[in-house]
Amino acid sequence: MEAFITLAIGVWQIVVIVLLVLLLFGGRKIPELMRGVGQGMKEFKKATADDDDDDIVDDTVEKKKIKDGKE
């Protein structure tokens, strides 16, 4: 339980992290970084959704083969 308490992030830690990010990248670069993160998340979600769709198609093809007696 103590390990979890020491790993908890408080308000002051978040403020320090935000200030460090501002110092490292500057105010103008942050929107570009966030835009890149957003696009990366969008592509990741699209890829996982496409992967799920492929599994559904593969399952229906396999079921049809078994039903038709081809396998």
PyMOL commands that set and color helices and strands:
alter all, ss='L'
color gray80, all
select helices_A, chain A and resi 2-7+11-25+29-68
alter helices_A, ss='H'
color red, helices_A
deselect
rebuild
show_as cartoon
